[in-house]
Amino acid sequence: MNVVVDMSSRRQSAQSLPAPLVLGIGGTLRPHSTSEQALRIALQAAEQHGARTEIITAQELDLPMYDFGCGTLEKAARLIDAVRRADGLIVSTPAYHGGLSGLLKNALDYLQELAGDPSPYLHRKAVGCIVSAGGWQAGAATLVSIRSIVHALRGWPTPLGVTVNSANKPFSPDGDIQDIKIGEQLRILGGQVATFAQGRQLACATG
């Protein structure tokens, strides 16, 4: 009986909660980059699974080099606030010489400012990882790197990470997906982040 009551209470709690927030971060300074297009498709999938979404593209991630304790955080204020509010994240980066872009790595370094929060860094947040590269080898190496960074920030990389081979021209000039398999993987990743975000939100609400 107690189990039935508890499950009913959880369902009522879930129905009363706002939609979880999934934050997308990434891309390059080049308009319509492959990494940004992939990010947008994954975010659309998160919305289809019931999440609200926000996106911070490379133009807003073009920040001064992070210097712990320097106090000059004005330009990064939106990034820090958005990550703090998010229930889950999707991070998309190009692969440069076997690693993620310096622009994105610098932005992630700013999350040090969340160290003193009740839920520090990316604690208990699911993070979907996307890598765009001009070949499969660089993409795989960079995916391992970014998943390691998420672990270091106490986040949970989703079971599926996606590598996009930009040499295969997976997107049309209008941003439509032309590679059916990559499109399916991006939608699965977005759905995983949204589903984990809903679970996190419910767990926090019900204790």
Secondary structure per residue as TSV (DSSP state, phi and psi in degrees):
chain	resnum	aa	ss	phi	psi
A	1	M	-	360.0	-45.2
A	2	N	H	-62.0	-36.4
A	3	V	H	-64.7	-43.1
A	4	V	H	-62.0	-45.5
A	5	V	H	-62.4	-41.4
A	6	D	H	-64.2	-43.5
A	7	M	H	-64.8	-40.4
A	8	S	H	-62.9	-41.2
A	9	S	H	-63.3	-40.1
A	10	R	H	-64.7	-40.7
A	11	R	H	-63.3	-41.6
A	12	Q	H	-64.5	-39.3
A	13	S	H	-63.9	-42.3
A	14	A	H	-62.8	-39.8
A	15	Q	H	-69.0	-25.6
A	16	S	H	-88.3	-10.2
A	17	L	S	-82.4	147.9
A	18	P	-	-68.3	163.1
A	19	A	-	-62.0	139.5
A	20	P	-	-65.4	154.1
A	21	L	E	-100.4	124.2
A	22	V	E	-110.9	122.9
A	23	L	E	-101.8	129.3
A	24	G	E	-102.4	132.7
A	25	I	E	-130.8	132.2
A	26	G	E	144.0	-161.4
A	27	G	-	99.2	-171.1
A	28	T	-	-129.7	173.2
A	29	L	S	-72.1	-12.0
A	30	R	S	-79.2	126.3
A	31	P	T	-58.6	141.4
A	32	H	T	60.0	36.3
A	33	S	-	-65.6	155.9
A	34	T	H	-59.2	-41.1
A	35	S	H	-65.8	-36.4
A	36	E	H	-72.3	-40.0
A	37	Q	H	-62.6	-41.3
A	38	A	H	-63.5	-40.8
A	39	L	H	-60.3	-43.6
A	40	R	H	-65.5	-37.1
A	41	I	H	-67.0	-41.2
A	42	A	H	-64.1	-38.3
A	43	L	H	-67.3	-37.3
A	44	Q	H	-60.3	-39.9
A	45	A	H	-65.3	-38.7
A	46	A	H	-61.9	-39.8
A	47	E	H	-63.2	-40.5
A	48	Q	H	-64.8	-21.4
A	49	H	T	-95.1	14.0
A	50	G	T	98.5	6.8
A	51	A	-	-93.0	153.9
A	52	R	E	-86.6	152.3
A	53	T	E	-133.7	151.9
A	54	E	E	-134.3	156.1
A	55	I	E	-134.1	138.4
A	56	I	E	-123.0	109.6
A	57	T	E	-91.8	178.9
A	58	A	H	-58.3	-32.2
A	59	Q	H	-58.8	-34.8
A	60	E	H	-88.2	-9.9
A	61	L	H	-96.7	1.5
A	62	D	-	-79.7	77.1
A	63	L	-	-107.4	158.8
A	64	P	-	-59.1	152.9
A	65	M	-	-57.7	131.5
A	66	Y	-	-65.8	133.4
A	67	D	-	-134.1	103.3
A	68	F	T	-55.2	129.2
A	69	G	T	84.0	1.4
A	70	C	-	-77.2	-23.6
A	71	G	-	82.6	0.1
A	72	T	-	-96.4	82.7
A	73	L	-	-114.9	6.4
A	74	E	G	-55.9	-46.2
A	75	K	G	-69.2	-21.4
A	76	A	G	-98.4	5.6
A	77	A	H	-60.3	-42.7
A	78	R	H	-65.8	-41.8
A	79	L	H	-59.5	-49.8
A	80	I	H	-62.4	-44.3
A	81	D	H	-64.7	-42.4
A	82	A	H	-65.8	-41.9
A	83	V	H	-64.9	-39.2
A	84	R	H	-61.5	-39.1
A	85	R	H	-81.2	-22.5
A	86	A	-	-69.7	145.1
A	87	D	S	-93.5	-16.4
A	88	G	E	-163.3	162.3
A	89	L	E	-134.8	154.6
A	90	I	E	-126.6	124.8
A	91	V	E	-116.4	129.3
A	92	S	E	-128.7	128.2
A	93	T	E	-137.1	149.0
A	94	P	E	-75.3	158.6
A	95	A	E	-98.8	121.1
A	96	Y	E	-117.3	109.2
A	97	H	T	55.1	42.2
A	98	G	T	85.2	6.0
A	99	G	E	-140.4	170.6
A	100	L	E	-73.1	165.9
A	101	S	-	-65.9	146.8
A	102	G	H	-61.0	-34.0
A	103	L	H	-61.6	-46.1
A	104	L	H	-71.6	-40.9
A	105	K	H	-60.4	-40.9
A	106	N	H	-63.0	-40.6
A	107	A	H	-62.5	-41.7
A	108	L	H	-66.5	-30.5
A	109	D	H	-62.4	-29.8
A	110	Y	G	-64.8	-17.2
A	111	L	G	-69.0	-7.2
A	112	Q	G	-56.9	-26.7
A	113	E	G	-67.5	-10.7
A	114	L	G	-95.3	5.5
A	115	A	T	-60.0	-33.0
A	116	G	T	-91.7	3.8
A	117	D	S	-70.9	157.5
A	118	P	S	-56.7	-36.7
A	119	S	S	-113.8	89.5
A	120	P	-	-68.5	152.2
A	121	Y	T	53.7	-121.4
A	122	L	T	-111.4	30.3
A	123	H	T	-52.3	123.4
A	124	R	T	66.2	19.1
A	125	K	-	-108.1	132.4
A	126	A	E	-76.5	139.8
A	127	V	E	-131.6	118.3
A	128	G	E	-87.2	134.1
A	129	C	E	-115.1	127.6
A	130	I	E	-125.3	136.1
A	131	V	E	-128.6	132.3
A	132	S	E	-110.2	130.6
A	133	A	E	-148.0	159.6
A	134	G	S	-84.4	28.2
A	135	G	S	171.7	162.1
A	136	W	H	-75.1	-35.2
A	137	Q	H	-62.9	-49.1
A	138	A	H	-63.6	-36.6
A	139	G	H	-64.1	-43.4
A	140	A	H	-65.0	-43.7
A	141	A	H	-63.5	-40.5
A	142	T	H	-70.7	-34.1
A	143	L	H	-62.9	-42.5
A	144	V	H	-60.2	-41.6
A	145	S	H	-63.6	-47.2
A	146	I	H	-71.2	-33.1
A	147	R	H	-65.6	-35.1
A	148	S	H	-65.9	-38.4
A	149	I	H	-65.3	-41.7
A	150	V	H	-60.6	-43.5
A	151	H	H	-59.0	-43.7
A	152	A	H	-62.8	-28.0
A	153	L	T	-91.1	12.3
A	154	R	T	69.2	20.1
A	155	G	-	-89.4	171.3
A	156	W	E	-114.6	101.9
A	157	P	E	-60.3	137.0
A	158	T	-	-65.1	156.1
A	159	P	S	-54.2	-36.5
A	160	L	-	-102.0	125.5
A	161	G	-	-112.5	150.1
A	162	V	E	-119.6	130.0
A	163	T	E	-109.3	133.3
A	164	V	E	-115.3	121.5
A	165	N	E	-86.7	101.7
A	166	S	G	-66.5	-20.3
A	167	A	G	-65.7	-21.9
A	168	N	G	-87.2	3.4
A	169	K	-	51.2	64.6
A	170	P	-	-73.1	-14.0
A	171	F	B	-120.3	148.2
A	172	S	-	-79.2	167.8
A	173	P	T	-57.4	-24.8
A	174	D	T	-87.1	-1.0
A	175	G	S	92.0	2.7
A	176	D	-	-76.4	144.4
A	177	I	B	-75.4	129.9
A	178	Q	-	-105.6	-21.5
A	179	D	-	-94.5	104.9
A	180	I	H	-60.3	-41.0
A	181	K	H	-64.8	-44.6
A	182	I	H	-64.7	-39.5
A	183	G	H	-60.6	-41.5
A	184	E	H	-64.1	-42.8
A	185	Q	H	-64.1	-41.6
A	186	L	H	-64.2	-37.5
A	187	R	H	-69.9	-37.6
A	188	I	H	-63.1	-45.7
A	189	L	H	-59.1	-46.8
A	190	G	H	-60.6	-39.0
A	191	G	H	-67.0	-38.3
A	192	Q	H	-63.0	-44.5
A	193	V	H	-62.1	-44.8
A	194	A	H	-62.7	-42.7
A	195	T	H	-65.2	-45.5
A	196	F	H	-63.6	-37.4
A	197	A	H	-63.9	-39.7
A	198	Q	H	-63.6	-41.3
A	199	G	H	-65.3	-41.1
A	200	R	H	-62.6	-44.2
A	201	Q	H	-61.3	-43.8
A	202	L	H	-66.2	-41.2
A	203	A	H	-61.9	-41.1
A	204	C	H	-68.0	-34.0
A	205	A	H	-76.0	-32.4
A	206	T	H	-101.2	-4.0
A	207	G	-	76.3	360.0
